[in-house]
Structure formats: C-alpha cells, structure tokens
Amino acid sequence: MSKVNTLSPYYITIGDSPAVTNLTQVDMELYVYTGTKFNRSNKFTLQSFAINYVVSFEISEIVNDYILNTFNGDYVSENVWVEYRTKNYILGTPQSFTSYTVLRGFNGYGYYEEGANPQNESGLLQSNNHIVKLDDASAVIPVDTETTNTVTFELNGEVVYTRTISSSLESDEQIEYVSNITNGVDDFEDRVIQDEGTFEGSVCLQQFANEFTLFDFDTIYVDTDSGVIPITVENVCETKYQPLKVTFVNKFGALQDIWFFKRSNETLSTKQESFKRNIIVNGTYDTSRHQDKTLTKNGNEKLDLNTGFYPEEYNEVFKQMQLSRDCWIEVDNKTLPIKVVDSGLTYKTRVNDKLINYTIKVQYAFDTINNIR
C-alpha cells in the first residue's frame, strides 16, 4: 500500500497513465481519518479542470493537518488513513466514480533526488544500520508493520528475543516500536522505582551495572518483505558526564533516539518589556520605588550538547535530526520539548576529521516561567 509522506508533495494524477481521451474535469472525494481502516470520515471534495487532458491533485498538506506528533516517553505514532475516489468528465459529461484507493499517511518526507511521491519503502524506519546507545538503556527500533515480519535480538549468534510483527487495521499501529524495554522503563534505576523500590546509588552498584548489562545483545535482525536487515549495536559506558537522550521524528515519520554522551552546557537568556512610571506622591517620591518598571519578563534555556565519538554512518541521523520539526529531550526523568537552533551542520568524515564529534545547540520549546493560560 502506497504512503503519503506528508512533508513532501504527493500527487494524484488522472489522464496521464493510462491516458484518458478528451478528459475535461475530475472530481475527487478524499477522506483522511484515524482509527480503524475503512471507517471513512473527514470528507473533502476536490475539483480540477484538465490541462492537455491531464489533472493532478496535491493532497499532502490536507493529510498533514491530521497528523499530530506527540511524545511523552511512550513510543507511539499516530498515522492516518487516506482514501479517495474520482469521477472523470469526458467532454463535460460525468462518468461513474472509480473504486476507492487506500493510502497510509506518515509524517515523513523524501529528498529532492528521490523524486516525486517518495515512499520510504524500507521495513526498517530509520536510515542507520549501526546503533550507538548508552549501556543499560533501551534500543528502540521502529518498523513498518505492513512490510516487516519479525525482529530478532541476538548475542554472540544466540537468539535472546524475537518479536513477531503483524499488520493492523488501526492507524496508530502502522509503526511498531520494538525494544528491550521492561515495563516501559529504560535503565536500572527506573526499573527499581517502577517496582516501588528505593534506589540508593553506590560505588559497588555502579561497578555492577558497568559489568553486567541487563539488556545484553549485540545484533538485531529486522526481517522484511524485501530481505533481512542486520543492525549492529554499540554500547557506550559514560562515567564522567550525564548522557542525555534526544528523540526526534525522522524522515520516515518515526520516532528515533540519539544519545549525547559528553559535556552539556546550559544557558539562560531573558527578554523583558518595561515602562517609565510616575512615582511622585504629593510633590515627593520614595527612592526605593522603581521608576523604570518591568512590565513582563521571561526566559528561555538553551543547551549545548556534545555527542562523543560516533561512526560516520550517523551523519545521516544528525541530518534528519537537524531537519526534524519535533524533538524531545529526557532530563531528570521528564520528557521535554526542544527545538534545534543551529541553522547549519558541517558533515564530518573519518578522512577529514579522524574522530567524529558533533556539538549541537538546542533550546527548550517553552518559556522558563510558566505562562500557559
């Protein structure tokens, strides 16, 4: 089933292939909805006149209005169903409606060189086949449930876990996130707290955690209709800095994680509005009062994130993060919205740079003082 990747144009063309002789007009009934497939709602009626007996409709902006990216730590993507049928007019005479065509709407995009109506056909909904993650943290793999059969975790060639993937009639089950998360929590401390225990850190416990990774695997195999995709997993143990996890919507319209292992710097910038006020009372004034009075003031915090050393393959991941409209960061067990404020990215390679490390500036996507009304 074809996809509408809503951040790139999607054209439905009638009269070109196959050719329609003397086509003068086309009416389209378009449905965009969430939930169960074939439960059509949100009907749009489109009409266009033919030019040289050809009509094209571009529908991605309509579809995109019905996709809302949210993330609170739970990996779920709300995709949409798209159905349409058309009625041709031959020399002004209306014909019968065609049967419905069903599409799936993803909040993805294609690059210019991929041409019109990009599909992102891979069952693995990420570009990298090498994952770098924090030791004792989850590896979350987004897959297309229509074209993926199984996801298998292995350690030293031994199968430790297999997930069978099934297609679904529900819009929010078109992407499945397969991981080694237990009860929806990432690391040992979170698991203790989730089990209503009390976590007390110690040097011995840290040494134990460093030596014995609870999620022990080194390779993931994604079995798709077009072949098996192997993913190698690299665990990083960072003892000096507090690693930070950023989650973003990638070019496939799926949530993807990227870890920043090294030093992060946090800054605060403020903005304010002020006015000159009259402080005279009976010909005198109190010198402790503000003549230049602040009317409104708020701030915004920014982070300089450092990745640590990454393989060159991650250049594409950083590119997609830079292009993403929706990003989140996990700080103090809270998932907070951010936006990338860097306007450029210089790609690094082993040949030119030897070791690849990126510094990326992000900004919290909210004001520091709560002013939500």
C-alpha positions as CSV (number, residue, x, y, z in Angstrom):
1,M,0.0,0.0,0.0
2,S,1.4,3.4,-1.0
3,K,2.3,6.0,1.5
4,V,1.6,9.7,1.6
5,N,4.7,11.2,3.3
6,T,3.1,14.4,4.2
7,L,6.2,16.7,4.5
8,S,6.8,16.2,0.7
9,P,4.2,16.8,-2.0
10,Y,2.0,13.8,-3.0
11,Y,0.4,14.0,-6.4
12,I,-2.6,12.0,-7.7
13,T,-2.6,12.3,-11.5
14,I,-5.5,11.3,-13.7
15,G,-5.4,11.1,-17.5
16,D,-1.6,10.7,-17.9
17,S,-1.1,7.0,-17.4
18,P,-3.3,5.4,-18.5
19,A,-4.3,8.1,-21.0
20,V,-7.9,9.4,-20.8
21,T,-9.1,10.7,-24.1
22,N,-10.9,14.1,-24.0
23,L,-10.7,14.4,-20.2
24,T,-12.0,17.9,-19.3
25,Q,-12.6,17.7,-15.5
26,V,-12.1,15.5,-12.4
27,D,-14.0,15.4,-9.1
28,M,-12.3,13.8,-6.1
29,E,-13.8,12.6,-2.8
30,L,-11.0,12.5,-0.3
31,Y,-11.2,11.0,3.2
32,V,-8.5,11.5,5.9
33,Y,-9.0,9.8,9.3
34,T,-7.5,8.0,12.2
35,G,-8.7,4.8,13.9
36,T,-9.9,1.7,12.1
37,K,-9.3,1.3,8.3
38,F,-12.4,1.8,6.1
39,N,-14.3,3.9,8.8
40,R,-14.2,6.9,6.5
41,S,-14.6,10.4,7.9
42,N,-13.4,14.0,7.3
43,K,-14.6,14.1,3.7
44,F,-13.1,16.6,1.3
45,T,-14.5,17.3,-2.2
46,L,-11.9,18.5,-4.7
47,Q,-12.4,19.6,-8.3
48,S,-10.0,20.5,-11.0
49,F,-10.1,21.2,-14.7
50,A,-7.9,19.3,-17.1
51,I,-4.9,20.8,-18.9
52,N,-4.0,18.9,-22.0
53,Y,-6.4,16.2,-20.8
54,V,-4.5,15.7,-17.5
55,V,-5.5,16.6,-13.9
56,S,-3.2,16.5,-10.9
57,F,-4.3,16.8,-7.2
58,E,-1.7,17.5,-4.5
59,I,-3.0,16.2,-1.2
60,S,-0.1,16.1,1.3
61,E,-0.9,19.4,3.1
62,I,-4.5,18.3,3.7
63,V,-3.3,14.9,5.1
64,N,-0.6,16.6,7.2
65,D,-3.2,18.6,9.2
66,Y,-4.5,15.3,10.7
67,I,-1.1,14.1,12.0
68,L,0.0,15.3,15.4
69,N,3.4,14.3,16.7
70,T,3.5,13.8,20.4
71,F,5.9,12.0,22.7
72,N,5.9,11.7,26.5
73,G,8.3,8.8,26.8
74,D,5.9,6.3,25.2
75,Y,6.8,5.3,21.6
76,V,3.5,5.6,19.6
77,S,3.0,7.2,16.2
78,E,-0.5,8.4,15.1
79,N,-0.6,7.8,11.4
80,V,-3.7,8.3,9.3
81,W,-5.7,6.5,6.6
82,V,-6.2,8.2,3.3
83,E,-8.9,7.1,0.9
84,Y,-10.1,8.7,-2.4
85,R,-12.1,8.0,-5.5
86,T,-12.5,10.1,-8.6
87,K,-15.1,10.9,-11.2
88,N,-14.0,11.8,-14.7
89,Y,-15.7,14.2,-17.1
90,I,-15.3,13.4,-20.8
91,L,-16.1,16.4,-22.9
92,G,-18.1,17.7,-19.9
93,T,-20.1,14.5,-19.4
94,P,-19.7,13.0,-15.9
95,Q,-18.7,9.3,-15.7
96,S,-19.1,6.9,-12.8
97,F,-16.9,7.1,-9.7
98,T,-13.9,4.8,-9.6
99,S,-13.5,2.4,-6.7
100,Y,-11.7,3.7,-3.5
101,T,-7.9,3.7,-3.4
102,V,-6.5,3.4,0.1
103,L,-3.2,5.0,1.2
104,R,-1.4,5.4,4.5
105,G,-0.3,8.9,5.8
106,F,3.1,9.2,7.5
107,N,4.7,12.4,8.8
108,G,7.8,11.7,6.7
109,Y,9.5,13.2,3.6
110,G,11.8,12.4,0.8
111,Y,14.9,14.2,-0.5
112,Y,14.9,16.0,-3.9
113,E,17.0,13.3,-5.6
114,E,14.4,10.7,-4.6
115,G,11.8,12.2,-7.0
116,A,8.1,12.8,-6.7
117,N,5.8,10.9,-4.3
118,P,8.7,9.5,-2.1
119,Q,7.7,6.2,-0.5
120,N,10.5,5.3,2.1
121,E,9.7,1.7,1.3
122,S,12.1,0.1,3.8
123,G,10.5,-2.0,6.6
124,L,13.1,-0.6,9.0
125,L,12.0,3.0,9.5
126,Q,15.5,4.5,10.2
127,S,18.4,5.1,7.9
128,N,21.3,3.7,10.1
129,N,22.1,0.0,10.5
130,H,24.5,0.8,13.4
131,I,23.1,1.9,16.7
132,V,25.1,3.7,19.4
133,K,23.4,3.7,22.7
134,L,24.0,4.1,26.4
135,D,24.9,0.9,28.2
136,D,21.9,-0.4,30.1
137,A,19.5,1.7,28.1
138,S,16.9,0.6,25.5
139,A,17.4,0.2,21.8
140,V,14.1,1.2,20.2
141,I,13.6,0.0,16.6
142,P,10.8,1.5,14.5
143,V,9.4,-0.9,11.9
144,D,6.6,-0.7,9.3
145,T,4.1,-3.4,10.4
146,E,2.9,-3.9,6.8
147,T,6.3,-4.9,5.4
148,T,8.1,-6.4,8.5
149,N,7.7,-10.0,9.7
150,T,9.9,-10.4,12.7
151,V,12.6,-8.5,14.8
152,T,15.2,-10.7,16.5
153,F,17.8,-9.8,19.1
154,E,20.9,-11.9,19.3
155,L,24.0,-12.1,21.4
156,N,27.1,-13.8,20.0
157,G,24.9,-15.5,17.4
158,E,22.4,-16.8,20.0
159,V,18.8,-15.6,19.8
160,V,17.7,-13.9,23.1
161,Y,14.4,-12.4,22.0
162,T,12.1,-12.4,18.9
163,R,9.1,-10.2,18.2
164,T,6.6,-11.2,15.5
165,I,5.2,-8.3,13.6
166,S,1.6,-8.3,12.3
167,S,-0.2,-5.9,10.0
168,S,-3.0,-3.9,11.5
169,L,-6.2,-2.1,10.6
170,E,-5.6,0.6,13.2
171,S,-3.8,3.8,12.1
172,D,-1.7,4.0,15.3
173,E,-0.3,0.5,14.7
174,Q,1.2,1.1,11.3
175,I,4.5,1.7,13.1
176,E,5.6,-0.7,15.8
177,Y,8.5,0.2,18.2
178,V,10.4,-3.0,19.1
179,S,12.8,-2.7,22.0
180,N,14.2,-4.4,25.1
181,I,12.4,-2.1,27.5
182,T,10.9,-3.9,30.5
183,N,7.6,-2.3,31.7
184,G,8.3,0.8,29.7
185,V,11.4,2.0,31.6
186,D,14.9,2.4,30.3
187,D,17.5,1.9,32.9
188,F,18.1,0.0,36.2
189,E,17.3,3.0,38.4
190,D,14.0,3.5,36.6
191,R,13.1,-0.2,36.9
192,V,13.7,-0.1,40.7
193,I,11.4,2.9,41.0
194,Q,8.7,1.4,38.8
195,D,8.7,-1.6,41.1
196,E,8.0,0.7,44.0
197,G,11.5,0.2,45.4
198,T,14.0,2.8,46.7
199,F,17.1,3.3,44.7
200,E,20.3,4.0,46.6
201,G,23.4,4.5,44.4
202,S,26.8,3.3,45.5
203,V,30.2,2.7,44.0
204,C,29.7,-1.1,44.2
205,L,26.3,-0.8,42.4
206,Q,27.8,1.3,39.7
207,Q,30.6,-1.2,39.2
208,F,28.0,-4.0,39.0
209,A,25.9,-2.0,36.4
210,N,29.0,-1.4,34.3
211,E,30.0,-5.0,34.3
212,F,26.6,-6.7,33.9
213,T,24.3,-5.0,31.3
214,L,20.7,-6.1,31.9
215,F,19.8,-5.9,28.2
216,D,22.7,-8.0,26.7
217,F,22.6,-8.2,22.9
218,D,24.9,-7.1,20.1
219,T,22.9,-7.6,16.9
220,I,19.3,-7.0,15.8
221,Y,17.8,-8.6,12.7
222,V,14.8,-7.0,11.0
223,D,13.1,-9.5,8.7
224,T,11.2,-7.5,6.0
225,D,9.4,-8.4,2.7
226,S,12.5,-7.2,0.8
227,G,15.1,-9.0,2.9
228,V,16.7,-9.2,6.3
229,I,18.3,-6.1,7.6
230,P,21.1,-6.6,10.2
231,I,21.7,-3.8,12.8
232,T,24.8,-3.8,15.0
233,V,24.6,-2.3,18.5
234,E,27.4,-0.5,20.2
235,N,27.0,0.2,24.0
236,V,28.8,3.2,25.5
237,C,29.6,3.4,29.2
238,E,30.0,7.0,30.2
239,T,31.2,7.6,33.8
240,K,32.1,11.3,33.8
241,Y,29.2,13.1,32.2
242,Q,25.5,12.7,32.4
243,P,24.4,11.3,29.0
244,L,21.2,12.9,27.5
245,K,18.8,11.2,25.1
246,V,17.1,13.2,22.3
247,T,14.1,11.7,20.5
248,F,13.0,13.2,17.2
249,V,10.7,12.4,14.2
250,N,12.9,11.2,11.4
251,K,12.4,11.2,7.6
252,F,10.2,8.1,7.8
253,G,7.8,9.8,10.2
254,A,9.0,7.5,13.1
255,L,10.4,8.4,16.5
256,Q,14.2,7.8,16.7
257,D,16.7,8.2,19.6
258,I,20.1,9.7,19.6
259,W,22.4,9.9,22.6
260,F,24.6,12.8,23.6
261,F,27.3,11.3,25.9
262,K,29.7,14.2,26.6
263,R,29.6,17.6,28.3
264,S,26.4,19.7,28.1
265,N,26.3,23.4,28.9
266,E,23.0,25.1,29.9
267,T,22.4,28.8,29.5
268,L,19.5,31.2,30.2
269,S,18.5,34.1,28.1
270,T,15.8,36.6,29.2
271,K,13.6,39.1,27.5
272,Q,11.5,41.8,29.1
273,E,9.2,44.8,28.5
274,S,9.4,47.9,30.7
275,F,7.9,51.3,31.1
276,K,8.6,54.6,32.9
277,R,6.1,55.2,35.6
278,N,5.2,58.2,37.7
279,I,6.3,57.7,41.3
280,I,5.5,61.3,42.5
281,V,3.2,61.5,45.5
282,N,2.4,64.9,46.9
283,G,5.5,66.5,45.4
284,T,8.0,63.9,46.6
285,Y,8.8,60.3,45.8
286,D,10.1,57.1,47.5
287,T,13.7,56.4,46.4
288,S,13.1,52.7,46.9
289,R,10.4,52.5,44.2
290,H,11.2,51.6,40.5
291,Q,10.8,54.5,38.1
292,D,11.9,52.1,35.2
293,K,9.4,49.3,36.0
294,T,9.5,45.9,34.4
295,L,6.1,45.0,32.9
296,T,6.8,41.5,31.7
297,K,9.8,39.2,31.9
298,N,10.5,35.7,30.9
299,G,13.4,33.5,29.9
300,N,14.4,30.6,27.7
301,E,17.0,28.0,28.4
302,K,19.4,26.5,25.8
303,L,21.7,23.5,25.8
304,D,25.0,22.9,24.0
305,L,25.0,19.1,23.5
306,N,28.2,17.1,22.7
307,T,27.8,13.7,21.1
308,G,31.0,12.0,21.9
309,F,32.5,9.9,19.1
310,Y,30.2,8.4,16.5
311,P,30.6,6.4,13.4
312,E,30.4,8.2,10.0
313,E,27.1,6.4,9.3
314,Y,25.4,8.7,11.9
315,N,25.9,11.8,9.6
316,E,22.5,10.9,8.1
317,V,20.9,10.6,11.5
318,F,22.2,14.0,12.6
319,K,21.0,15.4,9.3
320,Q,17.5,14.1,9.9
321,M,17.5,15.5,13.5
322,Q,18.5,18.9,12.1
323,L,15.6,18.8,9.7
324,S,13.1,17.5,12.2
325,R,10.2,19.7,13.3
326,D,9.6,17.8,16.5
327,C,12.3,16.9,19.0
328,W,12.3,16.0,22.7
329,I,14.9,15.5,25.4
330,E,14.9,13.4,28.6
331,V,16.1,15.4,31.6
332,D,15.6,14.3,35.2
333,N,13.1,11.6,34.2
334,K,11.0,14.2,32.4
335,T,10.4,14.3,28.6
336,L,10.6,17.9,27.5
337,P,10.1,19.5,24.0
338,I,13.1,21.2,22.4
339,K,14.0,22.6,19.0
340,V,17.3,22.6,17.3
341,V,18.6,26.2,16.9
342,D,21.7,25.6,14.8
343,S,20.9,26.5,11.3
344,G,23.7,24.5,9.7
345,L,25.5,21.2,10.0
346,T,29.0,20.5,8.7
347,Y,29.3,16.8,7.9
348,K,32.3,15.1,9.4
349,T,34.2,12.1,8.0
350,R,36.9,9.8,9.1
351,V,39.2,11.0,6.3
352,N,38.9,14.7,7.2
353,D,38.2,14.7,10.9
354,K,39.5,11.3,12.2
355,L,37.1,11.2,15.1
356,I,33.6,12.4,14.6
357,N,32.1,14.5,17.4
358,Y,29.2,17.0,17.0
359,T,28.2,19.9,19.1
360,I,24.5,20.8,18.6
361,K,22.6,23.7,20.2
362,V,19.1,23.1,21.2
363,Q,16.5,25.3,23.0
364,Y,13.7,24.3,25.3
365,A,10.4,24.9,23.3
366,F,8.7,26.7,26.2
367,D,9.3,29.7,28.4
368,T,11.1,29.2,31.7
369,I,8.3,30.9,33.8
370,N,5.0,29.1,33.3
371,N,2.7,31.4,31.4
372,I,0.3,28.9,30.0
373,R,-3.2,30.4,30.2
